[in-house]
């Protein structure tokens, strides 16, 4: 699904700032329908310059 996001938004920056970083160095948060996600099947994600994440699903769009 990340590939779909990259193809849909070619300006999306997918490079690592520090190639030596491990996955455990990043924060992880999971959103569900209880948090406002319209559907559990995410098809696209985009982050705006002000920090919001826009998440697209088959059932709608959500901003976190």
ABEGO torsion letter per residue (X at the ends): XAAAAAAABAABBABBABAABBAAABBBBBBBAAAGBABABBABBBBBAAGBBBBBBAAEBBBX
